[in-house]
Amino acid sequence: MRLPWLIFHLCAIIPVMGQERIEQKLAYRFTNRTLLEQALTHPSVGHTSSGPSDFERLEFLGDAVLELVVSMELFSMHPMADEGELTKMRASIVSRRHLADVAAALDLGKEVLISPRLEATGGRSSVTVLGNTLESLVGAVMEDAGFPAAYRVALHLLRESLDDACPALVTNPKGDLQELLQGRTGEAPVYRVTQTSDSPVRFSATALWQGTAIGTGEGSSKRKAEIAAAIAALAQLQN
């Protein structure tokens, strides 16, 4: 029996089967399967002399696509929600931890190509690896077929999260941020606010903690700008 030949062909078949499972979970079939392979390749294993072959660039693109899709859907679904409420709902949906939860539910981790060292430290179940992989897959769809296809895939992945988003849960982001930070060091955040335009009146705020900017936001009043900055800081700290 020619075992080396059999092992070679099994190794060739298994990645293809894994890719097909991914396509089923995305409800999308790739035209350019190289993009799918790249989206499943962690930076710990993936650079070649001809350029990047890992998912970092696709992750960058997918992150932007997800933010836009979630923003558009929330804007349509919640016509009475204000800017701060929409921003916080979006931040909770596209946070690295939430995207990792979605990826884990789809069992994406076992399909990612990672280095042996990362594998040994539990990389497949890491929040960063899972969240980045989900973003990279959406970016790969965007590259493969454009925004309408990426929009459909993003909705397929996040429909339940969007349906569960509730403005009523968005109560006091400044208080939430203060409680979080004071719980760490006893020091509360401070806000630096500047007026950026007169017509219409717009303000920009930066949330500072221990002298470091941790979030920025804009609004039609100083209060709304500070709330937006607090929401951005919470999203950053939760990633």
C-alpha positions as CSV (number, residue, x, y, z in Angstrom):
1,M,0.0,0.0,0.0
2,R,1.4,3.4,-1.0
3,L,1.0,5.3,2.3
4,P,3.0,8.4,1.4
5,W,0.8,8.9,-1.7
6,L,-2.3,8.4,0.4
7,I,-1.2,10.8,3.1
8,F,-0.2,13.4,0.5
9,H,-3.7,13.4,-1.0
10,L,-5.5,13.4,2.3
11,C,-3.5,16.5,3.3
12,A,-4.5,18.1,0.1
13,I,-8.2,17.3,0.6
14,I,-8.6,18.4,4.2
15,P,-7.8,22.1,3.6
16,V,-10.3,22.1,0.7
17,M,-13.0,20.5,2.9
18,G,-12.3,23.2,5.5
19,Q,-12.6,26.0,3.0
20,E,-15.9,24.5,1.8
21,R,-17.2,24.5,5.4
22,I,-16.2,28.1,5.7
23,E,-18.1,29.0,2.6
24,Q,-21.2,27.2,3.9
25,K,-21.0,29.2,7.1
26,L,-20.6,32.4,5.2
27,A,-23.4,31.5,2.8
28,Y,-21.0,32.6,0.0
29,R,-18.8,30.8,-2.6
30,F,-15.5,32.4,-3.6
31,T,-14.6,32.9,-7.2
32,N,-10.9,33.6,-6.2
33,R,-10.2,30.9,-3.7
34,T,-6.7,32.4,-3.1
35,L,-8.5,35.2,-1.2
36,L,-10.2,32.6,1.0
37,E,-6.8,31.0,1.7
38,Q,-5.3,34.4,2.5
39,A,-8.2,35.3,4.8
40,L,-7.5,32.1,6.9
41,T,-3.7,32.6,7.2
42,H,-2.5,34.2,10.4
43,P,0.4,36.7,10.2
44,S,2.5,34.2,12.3
45,V,3.0,32.1,9.2
46,G,2.2,34.2,6.2
47,H,4.7,36.4,4.3
48,T,6.4,35.6,1.0
49,S,9.0,37.4,-1.1
50,S,6.2,38.5,-3.5
51,G,4.2,40.3,-0.8
52,P,1.9,39.7,2.1
53,S,0.1,36.4,2.1
54,D,-1.6,36.6,5.5
55,F,-4.9,38.2,6.5
56,E,-3.8,41.6,7.8
57,R,-4.7,43.6,4.7
58,L,-8.0,41.8,4.4
59,E,-8.7,42.3,8.1
60,F,-8.2,46.1,7.6
61,L,-10.7,46.1,4.8
62,G,-13.2,43.8,6.5
63,D,-13.1,46.0,9.7
64,A,-14.2,49.0,7.6
65,V,-16.9,47.1,5.8
66,L,-18.4,45.7,9.0
67,E,-18.5,49.2,10.6
68,L,-20.3,50.6,7.5
69,V,-22.8,47.8,7.3
70,V,-23.6,47.9,11.0
71,S,-23.9,51.7,10.9
72,M,-26.3,51.6,7.9
73,E,-28.4,48.8,9.4
74,L,-28.7,50.5,12.9
75,F,-29.5,53.8,11.3
76,S,-32.4,52.2,9.4
77,M,-33.6,50.0,12.3
78,H,-33.6,52.7,15.0
79,P,-34.9,56.0,13.5
80,M,-35.5,57.5,17.0
81,A,-32.0,56.7,18.4
82,D,-29.6,59.6,18.6
83,E,-26.0,59.6,17.6
84,G,-24.7,58.5,20.9
85,E,-27.1,55.5,21.1
86,L,-26.2,54.4,17.6
87,T,-22.5,54.7,18.2
88,K,-22.6,52.6,21.4
89,M,-24.8,49.9,19.7
90,R,-22.3,49.8,16.8
91,A,-19.4,49.6,19.1
92,S,-20.8,46.6,21.0
93,I,-21.5,44.8,17.8
94,V,-18.2,45.3,16.0
95,S,-16.0,45.0,19.2
96,R,-13.2,42.5,18.9
97,R,-14.7,40.4,21.7
98,H,-18.2,40.2,20.1
99,L,-16.8,39.4,16.7
100,A,-14.7,36.6,18.3
101,D,-17.9,35.2,19.9
102,V,-19.5,35.1,16.5
103,A,-16.5,33.4,15.0
104,A,-16.3,30.9,17.8
105,A,-20.0,30.0,17.3
106,L,-19.2,29.3,13.7
107,D,-16.1,27.2,14.7
108,L,-13.8,29.3,12.5
109,G,-10.8,28.9,14.8
110,K,-10.0,25.3,13.6
111,E,-9.7,26.4,10.0
112,V,-7.1,29.2,10.6
113,L,-3.5,28.5,9.6
114,I,-1.3,29.5,12.5
115,S,2.2,28.9,13.7
116,P,3.0,26.0,15.9
117,R,4.1,28.4,18.7
118,L,0.7,30.2,18.6
119,E,-1.1,26.9,18.4
120,A,0.7,25.7,21.6
121,T,-0.5,28.8,23.5
122,G,-4.2,28.4,22.5
123,G,-4.1,30.8,19.6
124,R,-7.1,29.2,17.9
125,S,-9.4,30.2,20.7
126,S,-7.8,33.7,21.2
127,V,-10.2,36.7,21.0
128,T,-7.8,38.5,18.7
129,V,-7.3,35.6,16.3
130,L,-11.0,34.8,16.1
131,G,-12.1,38.4,15.7
132,N,-9.5,39.3,13.1
133,T,-10.3,36.1,11.1
134,L,-14.0,37.1,10.9
135,E,-13.0,40.6,9.7
136,S,-10.5,39.2,7.2
137,L,-13.2,36.9,5.7
138,V,-15.5,39.8,5.1
139,G,-12.7,41.7,3.6
140,A,-12.0,38.7,1.3
141,V,-15.6,38.7,0.1
142,M,-15.3,42.4,-0.6
143,E,-12.3,41.9,-2.7
144,D,-13.8,38.8,-4.4
145,A,-17.2,40.3,-5.4
146,G,-17.6,43.9,-4.1
147,F,-19.6,45.6,-1.5
148,P,-23.1,44.1,-2.2
149,A,-21.8,40.6,-1.6
150,A,-19.8,41.7,1.5
151,Y,-23.0,43.5,2.8
152,R,-25.0,40.2,2.4
153,V,-22.3,38.2,4.2
154,A,-22.0,40.8,7.0
155,L,-25.7,40.7,7.5
156,H,-25.7,36.9,7.5
157,L,-23.1,36.9,10.2
158,L,-24.5,39.7,12.4
159,R,-28.2,39.7,11.8
160,E,-29.0,38.3,15.3
161,S,-26.6,40.8,16.9
162,L,-28.3,43.6,15.0
163,D,-31.8,42.4,16.0
164,D,-30.7,42.2,19.7
165,A,-29.3,45.7,19.7
166,C,-31.4,48.0,21.9
167,P,-31.1,51.7,22.4
168,A,-32.8,51.4,25.8
169,L,-29.7,49.6,27.1
170,V,-27.6,52.7,26.2
171,T,-27.9,54.7,29.4
172,N,-24.8,56.4,30.7
173,P,-21.6,55.8,28.8
174,K,-19.7,58.6,30.7
175,G,-20.7,56.9,34.0
176,D,-19.8,53.5,32.7
177,L,-16.3,54.7,31.6
178,Q,-15.8,56.5,34.9
179,E,-16.8,53.4,36.9
180,L,-14.5,51.2,34.8
181,L,-11.4,53.4,35.1
182,Q,-11.9,54.3,38.7
183,G,-12.2,50.6,39.4
184,R,-8.7,50.1,38.0
185,T,-6.7,52.9,39.5
186,G,-9.2,55.2,41.3
187,E,-8.6,57.9,38.7
188,A,-11.5,59.2,36.7
189,P,-11.3,60.3,33.0
190,V,-11.3,63.9,32.0
191,Y,-12.6,65.5,28.8
192,R,-11.1,68.1,26.5
193,V,-13.7,69.8,24.3
194,T,-13.2,72.2,21.4
195,Q,-15.7,73.7,19.0
196,T,-14.9,72.6,15.4
197,S,-17.5,74.6,13.4
198,D,-20.1,77.4,13.8
199,S,-22.6,76.5,11.1
200,P,-23.7,73.9,12.0
201,V,-22.3,74.0,15.5
202,R,-20.1,71.0,16.1
203,F,-17.9,70.0,19.0
204,S,-15.0,67.5,19.2
205,A,-14.2,65.9,22.5
206,T,-11.2,63.7,23.7
207,A,-11.5,61.5,26.7
208,L,-8.2,61.5,28.6
209,W,-7.1,59.1,31.3
210,Q,-3.7,59.5,33.1
211,G,-2.8,62.1,30.5
212,T,-3.4,59.7,27.6
213,A,-6.2,60.1,25.0
214,I,-8.4,56.9,25.0
215,G,-11.3,58.0,22.9
216,T,-12.5,60.8,20.7
217,G,-16.0,61.8,19.5
218,E,-18.0,64.6,17.9
219,G,-21.5,66.0,18.5
220,S,-23.8,69.0,18.1
221,S,-23.2,69.9,21.8
222,K,-20.4,69.6,24.3
223,R,-22.4,66.9,26.2
224,K,-23.0,64.8,23.0
225,A,-19.3,65.1,22.0
226,E,-18.2,63.9,25.5
227,I,-20.7,61.0,25.3
228,A,-19.3,60.0,21.9
229,A,-15.8,60.2,23.2
230,A,-16.8,58.0,26.2
231,I,-18.4,55.5,23.9
232,A,-15.3,55.3,21.7
233,A,-13.1,54.9,24.8
234,L,-15.3,52.0,26.1
235,A,-15.1,50.3,22.7
236,Q,-11.3,50.7,22.7
237,L,-10.9,49.3,26.2
238,Q,-13.2,46.4,25.5
239,N,-11.3,45.2,22.4
